[in-house]
Amino acid sequence: MPLYEFKNNDTNQDESHFFTITERKNFLLENPHITQRLASPPYGDSVRLGIRKIDNSFNDVLLKAKGAHLHSTIETK
């Protein structure tokens, strides 16, 4: 079941609930003072977060891209 984000328009408080799609629809119908908020998924790029390093074979890809473009500013290892 996905986690949905809601805003209570009466109190301006944010709420999170686990619902099936049908349960979410029923919840919104029964609670007209609550609106669903668009929330970003909790995913992150492990390389950009510093958890995992790029392997050395990707450096070959960067070298090919740099060689194909005369004025490239791509930095390689």
mmCIF file as gemmi writes it, N, C-alpha and C atoms, coordinates in Angstrom:
data_model
loop_
_atom_site.group_PDB
_atom_site.id
_atom_site.type_symbol
_atom_site.label_atom_id
_atom_site.label_alt_id
_atom_site.label_comp_id
_atom_site.label_asym_id
_atom_site.label_entity_id
_atom_site.label_seq_id
_atom_site.pdbx_PDB_ins_code
_atom_site.Cartn_x
_atom_site.Cartn_y
_atom_site.Cartn_z
_atom_site.occupancy
_atom_site.B_iso_or_equiv
_atom_site.pdbx_formal_charge
_atom_site.auth_seq_id
_atom_site.auth_asym_id
_atom_site.pdbx_PDB_model_num
ATOM 1 N N . MET Axp A 1 ? 0.84 -1.181 0 1 0 ? 1 A 1
ATOM 2 C CA . MET Axp A 1 ? 0 0 0 1 0 ? 1 A 1
ATOM 3 C C . MET Axp A 1 ? 0.883 1.241 0 1 0 ? 1 A 1
ATOM 4 N N . PRO Axp A 2 ? 0.537 2.197 -0.819 1 0 ? 2 A 1
ATOM 5 C CA . PRO Axp A 2 ? 1.338 3.421 -0.87 1 0 ? 2 A 1
ATOM 6 C C . PRO Axp A 2 ? 1.023 4.37 0.285 1 0 ? 2 A 1
ATOM 7 N N . LEU Axp A 3 ? 1.968 5.23 0.542 1 0 ? 3 A 1
ATOM 8 C CA . LEU Axp A 3 ? 1.82 6.265 1.559 1 0 ? 3 A 1
ATOM 9 C C . LEU Axp A 3 ? 1.339 7.536 0.869 1 0 ? 3 A 1
ATOM 10 N N . TYR Axp A 4 ? 0.228 8.083 1.333 1 0 ? 4 A 1
ATOM 11 C CA . TYR Axp A 4 ? -0.341 9.297 0.757 1 0 ? 4 A 1
ATOM 12 C C . TYR Axp A 4 ? -0.176 10.454 1.732 1 0 ? 4 A 1
ATOM 13 N N . GLU Axp A 5 ? 0.047 11.634 1.172 1 0 ? 5 A 1
ATOM 14 C CA . GLU Axp A 5 ? 0.191 12.859 1.96 1 0 ? 5 A 1
ATOM 15 C C . GLU Axp A 5 ? -1.083 13.686 1.807 1 0 ? 5 A 1
ATOM 16 N N . PHE Axp A 6 ? -1.598 14.181 2.923 1 0 ? 6 A 1
ATOM 17 C CA . PHE Axp A 6 ? -2.816 14.982 2.924 1 0 ? 6 A 1
ATOM 18 C C . PHE Axp A 6 ? -2.605 16.252 3.732 1 0 ? 6 A 1
ATOM 19 N N . LYS Axp A 7 ? -3.434 17.246 3.437 1 0 ? 7 A 1
ATOM 20 C CA . LYS Axp A 7 ? -3.428 18.483 4.216 1 0 ? 7 A 1
ATOM 21 C C . LYS Axp A 7 ? -4.831 18.713 4.748 1 0 ? 7 A 1
ATOM 22 N N . ASN Axp A 8 ? -4.922 18.921 6.055 1 0 ? 8 A 1
ATOM 23 C CA . ASN Axp A 8 ? -6.188 19.253 6.684 1 0 ? 8 A 1
ATOM 24 C C . ASN Axp A 8 ? -6.375 20.758 6.529 1 0 ? 8 A 1
ATOM 25 N N . ASN Axp A 9 ? -7.354 21.16 5.733 1 0 ? 9 A 1
ATOM 26 C CA . ASN Axp A 9 ? -7.561 22.579 5.439 1 0 ? 9 A 1
ATOM 27 C C . ASN Axp A 9 ? -8.107 23.358 6.63 1 0 ? 9 A 1
ATOM 28 N N . ASP Axp A 10 ? -8.7 22.664 7.602 1 0 ? 10 A 1
ATOM 29 C CA . ASP Axp A 10 ? -9.215 23.342 8.794 1 0 ? 10 A 1
ATOM 30 C C . ASP Axp A 10 ? -8.094 23.72 9.755 1 0 ? 10 A 1
ATOM 31 N N . THR Axp A 11 ? -7.113 22.827 9.899 1 0 ? 11 A 1
ATOM 32 C CA . THR Axp A 11 ? -6.043 23.053 10.876 1 0 ? 11 A 1
ATOM 33 C C . THR Axp A 11 ? -4.692 23.353 10.229 1 0 ? 11 A 1
ATOM 34 N N . ASN Axp A 12 ? -4.605 23.26 8.901 1 0 ? 12 A 1
ATOM 35 C CA . ASN Axp A 12 ? -3.351 23.45 8.156 1 0 ? 12 A 1
ATOM 36 C C . ASN Axp A 12 ? -2.261 22.468 8.575 1 0 ? 12 A 1
ATOM 37 N N . GLN Axp A 13 ? -2.657 21.305 9.043 1 0 ? 13 A 1
ATOM 38 C CA . GLN Axp A 13 ? -1.684 20.285 9.418 1 0 ? 13 A 1
ATOM 39 C C . GLN Axp A 13 ? -1.566 19.25 8.305 1 0 ? 13 A 1
ATOM 40 N N . ASP Axp A 14 ? -0.348 18.726 8.158 1 0 ? 14 A 1
ATOM 41 C CA . ASP Axp A 14 ? -0.095 17.681 7.178 1 0 ? 14 A 1
ATOM 42 C C . ASP Axp A 14 ? -0.251 16.319 7.836 1 0 ? 14 A 1
ATOM 43 N N . GLU Axp A 15 ? -0.791 15.377 7.064 1 0 ? 15 A 1
ATOM 44 C CA . GLU Axp A 15 ? -1.004 14.023 7.555 1 0 ? 15 A 1
ATOM 45 C C . GLU Axp A 15 ? -0.484 13.035 6.523 1 0 ? 15 A 1
ATOM 46 N N . SER Axp A 16 ? -0.077 11.869 6.989 1 0 ? 16 A 1
ATOM 47 C CA . SER Axp A 16 ? 0.345 10.784 6.11 1 0 ? 16 A 1
ATOM 48 C C . SER Axp A 16 ? -0.452 9.54 6.468 1 0 ? 16 A 1
ATOM 49 N N . HIS Axp A 17 ? -0.937 8.835 5.434 1 0 ? 17 A 1
ATOM 50 C CA . HIS Axp A 17 ? -1.728 7.625 5.66 1 0 ? 17 A 1
ATOM 51 C C . HIS Axp A 17 ? -1.357 6.57 4.625 1 0 ? 17 A 1
ATOM 52 N N . PHE Axp A 18 ? -1.37 5.303 5.059 1 0 ? 18 A 1
ATOM 53 C CA . PHE Axp A 18 ? -1.233 4.175 4.148 1 0 ? 18 A 1
ATOM 54 C C . PHE Axp A 18 ? -2.633 3.735 3.74 1 0 ? 18 A 1
ATOM 55 N N . PHE Axp A 19 ? -2.923 3.787 2.445 1 0 ? 19 A 1
ATOM 56 C CA . PHE Axp A 19 ? -4.236 3.394 1.943 1 0 ? 19 A 1
ATOM 57 C C . PHE Axp A 19 ? -4.087 2.609 0.649 1 0 ? 19 A 1
ATOM 58 N N . THR Axp A 20 ? -5.092 1.787 0.378 1 0 ? 20 A 1
ATOM 59 C CA . THR Axp A 20 ? -5.242 1.277 -0.977 1 0 ? 20 A 1
ATOM 60 C C . THR Axp A 20 ? -5.885 2.406 -1.783 1 0 ? 20 A 1
ATOM 61 N N . ILE Axp A 21 ? -5.963 2.255 -3.08 1 0 ? 21 A 1
ATOM 62 C CA . ILE Axp A 21 ? -6.552 3.314 -3.907 1 0 ? 21 A 1
ATOM 63 C C . ILE Axp A 21 ? -8.019 3.528 -3.54 1 0 ? 21 A 1
ATOM 64 N N . THR Axp A 22 ? -8.744 2.44 -3.318 1 0 ? 22 A 1
ATOM 65 C CA . THR Axp A 22 ? -10.159 2.545 -2.945 1 0 ? 22 A 1
ATOM 66 C C . THR Axp A 22 ? -10.322 3.208 -1.583 1 0 ? 22 A 1
ATOM 67 N N . GLU Axp A 23 ? -9.481 2.83 -0.633 1 0 ? 23 A 1
ATOM 68 C CA . GLU Axp A 23 ? -9.551 3.446 0.695 1 0 ? 23 A 1
ATOM 69 C C . GLU Axp A 23 ? -9.245 4.937 0.628 1 0 ? 23 A 1
ATOM 70 N N . ARG Axp A 24 ? -8.293 5.325 -0.223 1 0 ? 24 A 1
ATOM 71 C CA . ARG Axp A 24 ? -7.954 6.744 -0.368 1 0 ? 24 A 1
ATOM 72 C C . ARG Axp A 24 ? -9.141 7.523 -0.917 1 0 ? 24 A 1
ATOM 73 N N . LYS Axp A 25 ? -9.798 6.969 -1.94 1 0 ? 25 A 1
ATOM 74 C CA . LYS Axp A 25 ? -10.963 7.646 -2.519 1 0 ? 25 A 1
ATOM 75 C C . LYS Axp A 25 ? -12.069 7.807 -1.485 1 0 ? 25 A 1
ATOM 76 N N . ASN Axp A 26 ? -12.333 6.751 -0.726 1 0 ? 26 A 1
ATOM 77 C CA . ASN Axp A 26 ? -13.37 6.822 0.311 1 0 ? 26 A 1
ATOM 78 C C . ASN Axp A 26 ? -12.997 7.818 1.403 1 0 ? 26 A 1
ATOM 79 N N . PHE Axp A 27 ? -11.739 7.842 1.786 1 0 ? 27 A 1
ATOM 80 C CA . PHE Axp A 27 ? -11.266 8.776 2.813 1 0 ? 27 A 1
ATOM 81 C C . PHE Axp A 27 ? -11.487 10.218 2.37 1 0 ? 27 A 1
ATOM 82 N N . LEU Axp A 28 ? -11.171 10.521 1.116 1 0 ? 28 A 1
ATOM 83 C CA . LEU Axp A 28 ? -11.35 11.888 0.616 1 0 ? 28 A 1
ATOM 84 C C . LEU Axp A 28 ? -12.827 12.258 0.496 1 0 ? 28 A 1
ATOM 85 N N . LEU Axp A 29 ? -13.677 11.284 0.137 1 0 ? 29 A 1
ATOM 86 C CA . LEU Axp A 29 ? -15.112 11.566 0.059 1 0 ? 29 A 1
ATOM 87 C C . LEU Axp A 29 ? -15.714 11.809 1.441 1 0 ? 29 A 1
ATOM 88 N N . GLU Axp A 30 ? -15.244 11.068 2.433 1 0 ? 30 A 1
ATOM 89 C CA . GLU Axp A 30 ? -15.768 11.205 3.793 1 0 ? 30 A 1
ATOM 90 C C . GLU Axp A 30 ? -15.209 12.425 4.521 1 0 ? 30 A 1
ATOM 91 N N . ASN Axp A 31 ? -14.102 12.971 4.035 1 0 ? 31 A 1
ATOM 92 C CA . ASN Axp A 31 ? -13.443 14.111 4.685 1 0 ? 31 A 1
ATOM 93 C C . ASN Axp A 31 ? -13.212 15.226 3.667 1 0 ? 31 A 1
ATOM 94 N N . PRO Axp A 32 ? -14.247 16.003 3.352 1 0 ? 32 A 1
ATOM 95 C CA . PRO Axp A 32 ? -14.096 17.046 2.326 1 0 ? 32 A 1
ATOM 96 C C . PRO Axp A 32 ? -13.153 18.178 2.736 1 0 ? 32 A 1
ATOM 97 N N . HIS Axp A 33 ? -12.838 18.284 4.018 1 0 ? 33 A 1
ATOM 98 C CA . HIS Axp A 33 ? -11.932 19.335 4.488 1 0 ? 33 A 1
ATOM 99 C C . HIS Axp A 33 ? -10.462 18.943 4.317 1 0 ? 33 A 1
ATOM 100 N N . ILE Axp A 34 ? -10.214 17.74 3.803 1 0 ? 34 A 1
ATOM 101 C CA . ILE Axp A 34 ? -8.845 17.258 3.598 1 0 ? 34 A 1
ATOM 102 C C . ILE Axp A 34 ? -8.569 17.157 2.105 1 0 ? 34 A 1
ATOM 103 N N . THR Axp A 35 ? -7.412 17.665 1.691 1 0 ? 35 A 1
ATOM 104 C CA . THR Axp A 35 ? -6.998 17.561 0.291 1 0 ? 35 A 1
ATOM 105 C C . THR Axp A 35 ? -5.694 16.781 0.214 1 0 ? 35 A 1
ATOM 106 N N . GLN Axp A 36 ? -5.547 16.072 -0.884 1 0 ? 36 A 1
ATOM 107 C CA . GLN Axp A 36 ? -4.328 15.295 -1.076 1 0 ? 36 A 1
ATOM 108 C C . GLN Axp A 36 ? -3.227 16.206 -1.589 1 0 ? 36 A 1
ATOM 109 N N . ARG Axp A 37 ? -2.036 16.035 -1.033 1 0 ? 37 A 1
ATOM 110 C CA . ARG Axp A 37 ? -0.874 16.806 -1.467 1 0 ? 37 A 1
ATOM 111 C C . ARG Axp A 37 ? -0.011 15.935 -2.364 1 0 ? 37 A 1
ATOM 112 N N . LEU Axp A 38 ? 0.653 16.57 -3.292 1 0 ? 38 A 1
ATOM 113 C CA . LEU Axp A 38 ? 1.599 15.868 -4.145 1 0 ? 38 A 1
ATOM 114 C C . LEU Axp A 38 ? 2.925 15.788 -3.403 1 0 ? 38 A 1
ATOM 115 N N . ALA Axp A 39 ? 3.392 14.582 -3.175 1 0 ? 39 A 1
ATOM 116 C CA . ALA Axp A 39 ? 4.637 14.384 -2.436 1 0 ? 39 A 1
ATOM 117 C C . ALA Axp A 39 ? 5.658 13.709 -3.336 1 0 ? 39 A 1
ATOM 118 N N . SER Axp A 40 ? 6.896 14.075 -3.17 1 0 ? 40 A 1
ATOM 119 C CA . SER Axp A 40 ? 7.947 13.454 -3.965 1 0 ? 40 A 1
ATOM 120 C C . SER Axp A 40 ? 8.306 12.098 -3.364 1 0 ? 40 A 1
ATOM 121 N N . PRO Axp A 41 ? 8.661 11.162 -4.206 1 0 ? 41 A 1
ATOM 122 C CA . PRO Axp A 41 ? 9.028 9.849 -3.686 1 0 ? 41 A 1
ATOM 123 C C . PRO Axp A 41 ? 10.343 9.907 -2.92 1 0 ? 41 A 1
ATOM 124 N N . PRO Axp A 42 ? 10.496 9.073 -1.921 1 0 ? 42 A 1
ATOM 125 C CA . PRO Axp A 42 ? 11.711 9.117 -1.096 1 0 ? 42 A 1
ATOM 126 C C . PRO Axp A 42 ? 12.867 8.351 -1.722 1 0 ? 42 A 1
ATOM 127 N N . TYR Axp A 43 ? 13.273 8.744 -2.906 1 0 ? 43 A 1
ATOM 128 C CA . TYR Axp A 43 ? 14.376 8.086 -3.585 1 0 ? 43 A 1
ATOM 129 C C . TYR Axp A 43 ? 15.523 9.068 -3.752 1 0 ? 43 A 1
ATOM 130 N N . GLY Axp A 44 ? 16.727 8.558 -3.761 1 0 ? 44 A 1
ATOM 131 C CA . GLY Axp A 44 ? 17.892 9.395 -3.978 1 0 ? 44 A 1
ATOM 132 C C . GLY Axp A 44 ? 18.918 8.652 -4.808 1 0 ? 44 A 1
ATOM 133 N N . ASP Axp A 45 ? 19.732 9.389 -5.494 1 0 ? 45 A 1
ATOM 134 C CA . ASP Axp A 45 ? 20.794 8.803 -6.296 1 0 ? 45 A 1
ATOM 135 C C . ASP Axp A 45 ? 21.944 8.451 -5.366 1 0 ? 45 A 1
ATOM 136 N N . SER Axp A 46 ? 22.265 7.174 -5.267 1 0 ? 46 A 1
ATOM 137 C CA . SER Axp A 46 ? 23.296 6.74 -4.321 1 0 ? 46 A 1
ATOM 138 C C . SER Axp A 46 ? 24.669 7.31 -4.664 1 0 ? 46 A 1
ATOM 139 N N . VAL Axp A 47 ? 24.925 7.587 -5.93 1 0 ? 47 A 1
ATOM 140 C CA . VAL Axp A 47 ? 26.215 8.17 -6.316 1 0 ? 47 A 1
ATOM 141 C C . VAL Axp A 47 ? 26.279 9.62 -5.857 1 0 ? 47 A 1
ATOM 142 N N . ARG Axp A 48 ? 25.232 10.384 -6.121 1 0 ? 48 A 1
ATOM 143 C CA . ARG Axp A 48 ? 25.229 11.801 -5.721 1 0 ? 48 A 1
ATOM 144 C C . ARG Axp A 48 ? 25.175 11.969 -4.211 1 0 ? 48 A 1
ATOM 145 N N . LEU Axp A 49 ? 24.588 11.006 -3.519 1 0 ? 49 A 1
ATOM 146 C CA . LEU Axp A 49 ? 24.542 11.073 -2.063 1 0 ? 49 A 1
ATOM 147 C C . LEU Axp A 49 ? 25.855 10.639 -1.429 1 0 ? 49 A 1
ATOM 148 N N . GLY Axp A 50 ? 26.763 10.099 -2.224 1 0 ? 50 A 1
ATOM 149 C CA . GLY Axp A 50 ? 28.062 9.689 -1.716 1 0 ? 50 A 1
ATOM 150 C C . GLY Axp A 50 ? 28.079 8.308 -1.096 1 0 ? 50 A 1
ATOM 151 N N . ILE Axp A 51 ? 27.026 7.548 -1.293 1 0 ? 51 A 1
ATOM 152 C CA . ILE Axp A 51 ? 26.959 6.201 -0.729 1 0 ? 51 A 1
ATOM 153 C C . ILE Axp A 51 ? 27.76 5.221 -1.58 1 0 ? 51 A 1
ATOM 154 N N . ARG Axp A 52 ? 27.72 5.418 -2.882 1 0 ? 52 A 1
ATOM 155 C CA . ARG Axp A 52 ? 28.4 4.515 -3.804 1 0 ? 52 A 1
ATOM 156 C C . ARG Axp A 52 ? 29.203 5.353 -4.793 1 0 ? 52 A 1
ATOM 157 N N . LYS Axp A 53 ? 30.376 4.869 -5.173 1 0 ? 53 A 1
ATOM 158 C CA . LYS Axp A 53 ? 31.205 5.574 -6.148 1 0 ? 53 A 1
ATOM 159 C C . LYS Axp A 53 ? 30.947 5.03 -7.544 1 0 ? 53 A 1
ATOM 160 N N . ILE Axp A 54 ? 31.183 5.873 -8.541 1 0 ? 54 A 1
ATOM 161 C CA . ILE Axp A 54 ? 31.059 5.453 -9.933 1 0 ? 54 A 1
ATOM 162 C C . ILE Axp A 54 ? 32.197 4.488 -10.24 1 0 ? 54 A 1
ATOM 163 N N . ASP Axp A 55 ? 31.883 3.379 -10.92 1 0 ? 55 A 1
ATOM 164 C CA . ASP Axp A 55 ? 32.944 2.427 -11.238 1 0 ? 55 A 1
ATOM 165 C C . ASP Axp A 55 ? 33.835 2.967 -12.359 1 0 ? 55 A 1
ATOM 166 N N . ASN Axp A 56 ? 35.003 2.375 -12.51 1 0 ? 56 A 1
ATOM 167 C CA . ASN Axp A 56 ? 36.002 2.879 -13.456 1 0 ? 56 A 1
ATOM 168 C C . ASN Axp A 56 ? 35.584 2.744 -14.915 1 0 ? 56 A 1
ATOM 169 N N . SER Axp A 57 ? 34.691 1.833 -15.233 1 0 ? 57 A 1
ATOM 170 C CA . SER Axp A 57 ? 34.275 1.687 -16.626 1 0 ? 57 A 1
ATOM 171 C C . SER Axp A 57 ? 33.496 2.913 -17.108 1 0 ? 57 A 1
ATOM 172 N N . PHE Axp A 58 ? 32.881 3.646 -16.192 1 0 ? 58 A 1
ATOM 173 C CA . PHE Axp A 58 ? 32.17 4.86 -16.593 1 0 ? 58 A 1
ATOM 174 C C . PHE Axp A 58 ? 33.153 5.934 -17.055 1 0 ? 58 A 1
ATOM 175 N N . ASN Axp A 59 ? 34.384 5.892 -16.555 1 0 ? 59 A 1
ATOM 176 C CA . ASN Axp A 59 ? 35.403 6.842 -17 1 0 ? 59 A 1
ATOM 177 C C . ASN Axp A 59 ? 35.674 6.674 -18.494 1 0 ? 59 A 1
ATOM 178 N N . ASP Axp A 60 ? 35.598 5.435 -19 1 0 ? 60 A 1
ATOM 179 C CA . ASP Axp A 60 ? 35.765 5.198 -20.44 1 0 ? 60 A 1
ATOM 180 C C . ASP Axp A 60 ? 34.659 5.89 -21.233 1 0 ? 60 A 1
ATOM 181 N N . VAL Axp A 61 ? 33.452 5.865 -20.712 1 0 ? 61 A 1
ATOM 182 C CA . VAL Axp A 61 ? 32.333 6.544 -21.37 1 0 ? 61 A 1
ATOM 183 C C . VAL Axp A 61 ? 32.593 8.05 -21.409 1 0 ? 61 A 1
ATOM 184 N N . LEU Axp A 62 ? 33.079 8.6 -20.309 1 0 ? 62 A 1
ATOM 185 C CA . LEU Axp A 62 ? 33.38 10.032 -20.268 1 0 ? 62 A 1
ATOM 186 C C . LEU Axp A 62 ? 34.494 10.397 -21.245 1 0 ? 62 A 1
ATOM 187 N N . LEU Axp A 63 ? 35.509 9.55 -21.35 1 0 ? 63 A 1
ATOM 188 C CA . LEU Axp A 63 ? 36.609 9.81 -22.287 1 0 ? 63 A 1
ATOM 189 C C . LEU Axp A 63 ? 36.115 9.815 -23.731 1 0 ? 63 A 1
ATOM 190 N N . LYS Axp A 64 ? 35.221 8.887 -24.077 1 0 ? 64 A 1
ATOM 191 C CA . LYS Axp A 64 ? 34.664 8.852 -25.434 1 0 ? 64 A 1
ATOM 192 C C . LYS Axp A 64 ? 33.833 10.098 -25.711 1 0 ? 64 A 1
ATOM 193 N N . ALA Axp A 65 ? 33.044 10.521 -24.734 1 0 ? 65 A 1
ATOM 194 C CA . ALA Axp A 65 ? 32.232 11.724 -24.912 1 0 ? 65 A 1
ATOM 195 C C . ALA Axp A 65 ? 33.116 12.957 -25.053 1 0 ? 65 A 1
ATOM 196 N N . LYS Axp A 66 ? 34.17 13.015 -24.264 1 0 ? 66 A 1
ATOM 197 C CA . LYS Axp A 66 ? 35.087 14.153 -24.33 1 0 ? 66 A 1
ATOM 198 C C . LYS Axp A 66 ? 35.811 14.181 -25.674 1 0 ? 66 A 1
ATOM 199 N N . GLY Axp A 67 ? 36.207 13.009 -26.184 1 0 ? 67 A 1
ATOM 200 C CA . GLY Axp A 67 ? 36.894 12.94 -27.468 1 0 ? 67 A 1
ATOM 201 C C . GLY Axp A 67 ? 35.994 13.295 -28.637 1 0 ? 67 A 1
ATOM 202 N N . ALA Axp A 68 ? 34.705 13.051 -28.503 1 0 ? 68 A 1
ATOM 203 C CA . ALA Axp A 68 ? 33.769 13.324 -29.592 1 0 ? 68 A 1
ATOM 204 C C . ALA Axp A 68 ? 33.392 14.799 -29.68 1 0 ? 68 A 1
ATOM 205 N N . HIS Axp A 69 ? 33.658 15.556 -28.63 1 0 ? 69 A 1
ATOM 206 C CA . HIS Axp A 69 ? 33.283 16.969 -28.605 1 0 ? 69 A 1
ATOM 207 C C . HIS Axp A 69 ? 34.534 17.807 -28.359 1 0 ? 69 A 1
ATOM 208 N N . LEU Axp A 70 ? 34.885 18.602 -29.343 1 0 ? 70 A 1
ATOM 209 C CA . LEU Axp A 70 ? 36.143 19.344 -29.351 1 0 ? 70 A 1
ATOM 210 C C . LEU Axp A 70 ? 36.31 20.266 -28.143 1 0 ? 70 A 1
ATOM 211 N N . HIS Axp A 71 ? 35.301 21.003 -27.79 1 0 ? 71 A 1
ATOM 212 C CA . HIS Axp A 71 ? 35.416 21.983 -26.702 1 0 ? 71 A 1
ATOM 213 C C . HIS Axp A 71 ? 34.744 21.488 -25.417 1 0 ? 71 A 1
ATOM 214 N N . SER Axp A 72 ? 34.813 20.205 -25.179 1 0 ? 72 A 1
ATOM 215 C CA . SER Axp A 72 ? 34.158 19.615 -24.018 1 0 ? 72 A 1
ATOM 216 C C . SER Axp A 72 ? 34.872 20.008 -22.723 1 0 ? 72 A 1
ATOM 217 N N . THR Axp A 73 ? 34.088 20.211 -21.682 1 0 ? 73 A 1
ATOM 218 C CA . THR Axp A 73 ? 34.654 20.516 -20.364 1 0 ? 73 A 1
ATOM 219 C C . THR Axp A 73 ? 34.436 19.358 -19.392 1 0 ? 73 A 1
ATOM 220 N N . ILE Axp A 74 ? 34.165 18.169 -19.93 1 0 ? 74 A 1
ATOM 221 C CA . ILE Axp A 74 ? 33.952 16.995 -19.088 1 0 ? 74 A 1
ATOM 222 C C . ILE Axp A 74 ? 35.254 16.649 -18.382 1 0 ? 74 A 1
ATOM 223 N N . GLU Axp A 75 ? 35.173 16.465 -17.072 1 0 ? 75 A 1
ATOM 224 C CA . GLU Axp A 75 ? 36.351 16.08 -16.303 1 0 ? 75 A 1
ATOM 225 C C . GLU Axp A 75 ? 36.379 14.571 -16.143 1 0 ? 75 A 1
ATOM 226 N N . THR Axp A 76 ? 37.54 13.988 -16.38 1 0 ? 76 A 1
ATOM 227 C CA . THR Axp A 76 ? 37.712 12.547 -16.221 1 0 ? 76 A 1
ATOM 228 C C . THR Axp A 76 ? 38.764 12.291 -15.158 1 0 ? 76 A 1
ATOM 229 N N . LYS Axp A 77 ? 38.833 11.041 -14.722 1 0 ? 77 A 1
ATOM 230 C CA . LYS Axp A 77 ? 39.802 10.669 -13.684 1 0 ? 77 A 1
ATOM 231 C C . LYS Axp A 77 ? 41.196 10.601 -14.252 1 0 ? 77 A 1
